[in-house]
Amino acid sequence: MRTARSLDALNFFLADVRDGLGPYLAVYLLAVHHWDQAATGLVLSLAGIAGLVAQTPAGALVDHSRAKRGLIAAAAVTVTLVCLVIPLWPSFWPVALAQLASGAASAVFPPVIAAVTLGLVGHAAFTRRTGRNEAWNHAGNAFAALAAGALSLWWGPIAVFRLLGAMALASLAAVFAIPGHAIDHDLARGLDHGATGGGAEQPSGWRVLLTCRPPLVFALCVALFHFANAAMLPLVGQKLAQQDLNRGTALMSACIVAAQIVMVPMAWLVGARADAWGRKPLFLAGFVVLAARGALYTLSDDPYWLLAVQAMDGVGAGLFGALFPIIIADLTRGTGHFNVSLGAVATAQGIGASLSNAAAGLVVVEAGYDAAFLTLAAIAAIAGLLFWWAMPESRVPARRGAETVAA
């Protein structure tokens, strides 16, 4: 129980740390230090690029490391140092280097948390525990967004740096409350003792993954999901800002918090029912909701309608976030390449998200916002059909004698 509570706390405190400073840094640099938009946009993009490049190597590092708690601690300390460096030296090169370090550190968190979870609870309890992880993660994101807004009233934009640094330090206490000896490092990389009667296993060759269709189909579907999803919130923000800049900022924050709150029960649903219902129906539901959301945006420009539709992001993204590591664990079970595969598919996810904003922006310029939303909805529908047709159910039937560690 103590280990479970420590894992809850780790996911809660790392929720905002994993995403870095993001748009808060843009506000700080523009409002406090009067950077121009070009320099601000460049340093913001550096974190994303570093994270994208580092994801697959980070997964490989986690697969081969037996110091997983140390990896979390090192990444958390890096984020804390970034929060100290930027306010002290807010010139271009210190901020740029800090963003590169933050992006690379953030790439470590998803695979190492998934690895620690699998190493603690095993395959049999991984679904339920992952749903619980995601629920605490979304609760942490909602808390951080509300706290950042409240604290900035007193301290201004600098409050975000203090909050992020404090959450990173709190995550250190949580990670070292998890007993190192409780983590099975073979299970953590996807090896399956239950399949061999507890005997020693060797990781399979890469050909098992590279020539197997389901992982490749899943990576493509993940990329398309984020290609359809990533641009929707920024487009909503632009529409809100065109109506009233000050009110639009407040409503944008409300959109983010509302979606995070909805994601909490979605994550719990995955943890409770994905083993019984299977992964495929729940993941398909995420595509259906995403396509519907894109179409519904076109029905009205009323701010409260847009806020209500944006809350649907909590359903699609909530299901996706919880199911993503579960399906990867299913597909790589017994290979020993769980975390590097997680990083590789996350790279495909990042590529899809990166292309989304550029493509949507071009459609807006040529045909308007409604056309952009409908285009994104169509991509989500096509991706859902591909997933339904080409992706098999990944759930592995439970075996007698499988590991049963309390989640």
N, C-alpha and C positions, 0 to 999 in steps of 0.2 A: 504494500500500500504506500509506503514511503517513497519507493521508486516511482510508482505511478504518479503521485502528487508532484514529485520533482520534475517528471517529464511534462506534466501539465504546466507547471511554472515556466519551464524552459520554452515551451511553445508560445506561451503568453508573452513573455518578455522579449523573445526574439522576433515577434510578429512584425513590428515596425523596423527593427534593426535589419532584417533580411532585405527590406526594400530600400534602405538607405534614405538619404535626405530628399531625393526626388524633387517635386515641385516646390517644396519649402525652401530649398537652396536658391531656386530662381527668384523667389520673393525677396530673400535676404540680400542677394547680390544686386538686384535691381533697385530695391527700395533703400537699402542702408548704404551700399558702397557705389551705387550709380553706375554699375556696369552697363555696357550696351547689350542689346538683345543677341547680337552675333556671338560675342564672347560667352555670354551666359548659355546660349544654346549649345555651343561647342563643349563646354565643360560638363554640361548635363549629359550629352551624348557619350562622353568618355566612359562614364560608369556603366552605361548599357553595353557599349562595345567590349569593355573589359570583362563584364559578366558573361557575355555571349561567348567570347573566346575561351574563358576559363572553365565553363561548365563541364565539358567532357573531361579535361584533365583533372578537375576537382573530383569528379566521380571516380576516376581511376585511382587517384590518391586515397580516397576513402576506402575503396576496395582493398587496397594493399596495406593500409595503416591499421595498427593495433592500438593507436593512441587517439581514438576518436573523440574522447572528451577534450584532449589537448587541442585538436583541430578546431573544435567549437570555441574553446577559450581563446585561441590565437586569432580567430576571425573576429570575435567579439571585442578583443583588445584593439585590433586594427580599426574597427568602426569607432571605438571610443577615442582613439588618437586622431582620427579624421575630424571628429566633433570638436577637438581641441585646436587642431592646426588651422582650420578654415577661419574661425573668428580672430585668431592671433595674426595670421598672415593672409589677408584676403586679396592677395594679388594673383595674377593669372597662373603662374607656374606652380606655386604651392597648392592652389585649389585644384588645378588639373591633375597633379600627381596624387593628391588626396583622393580625388574621384576615381582614378585608376585603381588605387589600392582598395577603396571601398567596394568597387564593382567586383574585383577579383575575390575579395573576402566574402561578399554576399553569395557568390557562386558556390561556396563550400557548404552553406547552411542546409539547403534542401536535401542533398544526398547524405550528409552526415546525420541529420536528424532521422531520415528514413532508415539509415543503417543501424543507428543506435536502437531505434524502435524494433526493427526486425531482430536484432541481436538480443534484445531483452525478452520479447514475447514469443518469437518464433512465427512460423507461417500460419499456424492454426488460429492465433489471436491477432494477427497483423491487421486484418480488415477493421475489426472493432477498435483497435488502438489507434489506427490511422484516422478514422473518423473522429475520435476524441481529440487527437492532435490538431486536426484542422479546425474543430470547434473552438479550441482554446486559442489557436492562431487568429481566427477571425475576431474573437472577443478582444484579443490584444490589439488588433488593428483598430477596432471601433474605439477602445479606450484611448489609444494613442492619438487618434484624430480629434476626439473630444478634448483630451488634455492639452494638446497643442493649441487648439483654438482658445481654450480658457486661459492658459498660461501666457499666451501672446498678448492678451489684453493688459497684463501687468509688465511683462518684460520685452514685448515686441518680438520680432522674428528670431532673435537670439534664443528664445525659449525652446525652440525646436531642437537646437543643438544640445541644450542641457537635458531635455527629456530623452532624446535618443541615447546620449551618453549614459544616463542613469539606467535606462532599460538594458543597455549592453552590459553594464556592470552587474545588474541584478541577475542577468542570465548566467554570469560566471558562478554565482552562488548556487543557482539551480543545477547547472551541469555537474558541479563537483559534489552535489548531494546524491547523484546517481552512482552507485557502487561500480567501479571499473570492472571488478571480477564478475559482475552479473551479466556483462555483455559477451555473448558468444560471437566471436569475430568471424567464424566460418558461416554461421547463419546470417550474419550481418551483410555478407557479400552475396547471399543468395544460394549457398550450398544447402542441401536438404538432407540432414542426418536420417530423417525418417524413411527416406527412400532406400537407404542402404543398411538399415538395421543398426544405425549408430556407428558404422564403420567410417574409416577415413575416406574422404572424397578428394578428387582433384578437379579444379575448374576445367570446364569444357573449352574447346578451341573457339576462336572467334567465328569460325565458319558456321557454327550452330546458330548464331544470331544473324549473320549476314546473309545466309541462304534460307532463312525461315521467313515466310511471308507475313505472319501476324505482326511481328515487331515493326516491320517496314510500313505496313498498312497503318498501324497505330501512329507511328511518327508522322505520316502524311496527314492523317485525320487531326492530330494535335496541332500541326502547323496551320491547317485550314481553319480550325476552331478559333485560334488566336488571330488569324488574318481577318476573320469575320468579327471578332469581339473587340480587339484592342482599340480600334478607332471610334467605337460608338460613344464612350464616355467623353472623349475630347470634343466630338462633334456636338454632343448635348451641351457641354460647357460653352462652346462658341455660340450656340443659339441663345443660351441664357444670358451670356455677356452682351450680346447685341441688344437685348431688351432693356437690361439695367445692369451696369457693370458691378455696382456694389451689392445689389440684391443677388446678382448672378453668382458672385463668389460665395455668398452664404448658402445659396441653393446647391452649388457644386459640392460644398462640404456635406450638406445634407444627403446628397446623392450617394456619396462615398460611404457615409455612416449607415444609411439605410440598407445598402447592398451588403455591407459587412454583417449587419445584424441578421439579415435573412440567411446569410451563408452558414451561420451557426447551426440552426436546426437541419439544414441540408447536409452538413457534415455529420451530424449525429445520425441522420437517416441512413447515410451510406454505411456508417459503422454498424448500425443495428440490422440492416436488411440486405446489404450487398452479398453476403454469403448465402442467404436464403433465396433472394430473387435473381441473383446473378449480376454481373457487372454491366452486361450489354444493355438491358432495358433502362437502367439508370443513366448510363452515358448517352444513350439515344435521346432520353428526355432532356438532357442538357442541350443537345443540338436543336431540338424542337423549340425549346424556350428561347434560345438565342435567335433563331429565325423569326419567331413571332415578335420578339422584342424589336428587331429591326423594322418590321412592317408597322408595328403600332406607333413608333415614333412619328410616322408620317401623318397620323390622323389629326394631330393638334399641336400648336406651338405654346399652349398654355403651360406655364412653368410647373404647375402642380401635376399636370398630366405627364410631363416629361420626368418629373421626380418619381411618380408612381411606376412608370414603365421602367425607369432605371433600376428600381428596386428588384425587378425581375432578374437583373444581373446576379443577384444573390442566389437565385435558383440554379442558373446555368453554370456560373463560375464556382458556386459552392459544391455542386455535384462533381464538376471537373476536378477541382483541387483535391478533393478527398479520394477520388477514384484513380487519379493519375499514378501515384506510387503503388497502389494496389495492383493495377493491371500490369505495370512494369514488373512487379514482384512475381505475378503469375507467369508472365512470359519468359522470365529469366530464371525461374526456379530450377535449381540444380546446376546452373551454369557457372556460378561464381562471379558473374559480371553484372550483378544487380545495380550497383551504384554508378558504374561507368555508363551503363545503358540508360539509367535515369538521367545522367548528365547529357548524353547524346540526344535523347528525345527532347529534353529541355532546350537544347540548342535549336532543334527544329521549331520548337514552340517560340523561341526568341526571334528566329528569322521571320516566322509568320507575323508576329506582333510588330516587328520593325517595318515590314512592308505594308502593313495595314494602314498606318497613318498617311504614308505617302500616296498610296493608291486612292484612299478615300478623299484626300485633299484634291487630287486631280479631278475626281468625279464632281466634287463640289464646285470647282471652278468652271467646269464645262456644263454641268447640268443642274446644280443646286443640291441642297441638303437632302431632300426627299429621295432623289436619285441615288445619292450615296448610301443612305440607310437601306434602300431596297436592294442595292448591289450587295451590301454586306449580308443582308438577310438571305439573298439567293445563294451566296457562297456557303453560308451556314447550312442551308437546306441540301445543297449538293454534297457537302462533307458528311452530313447525317446519312444521306442515301448511300454514300460510299462505305461508311462505317457499318451500316445495316447489311449491306450486300457482301462485303469482303472480309469483315472482321469476325472471327469466331468468338463464342463465349470463352473467356479466359479462365473462369473459375475452376480451380482444381478440386475435385470431390474430396471430402474429408476422409481420412484413413483412420482405422483403429490404431491406437498407439501413437498417433501424431502428438507433437509437443503441445502441452496445454499449460501455459503460464498465464496467470491472471493479468488482464489488461488494465 
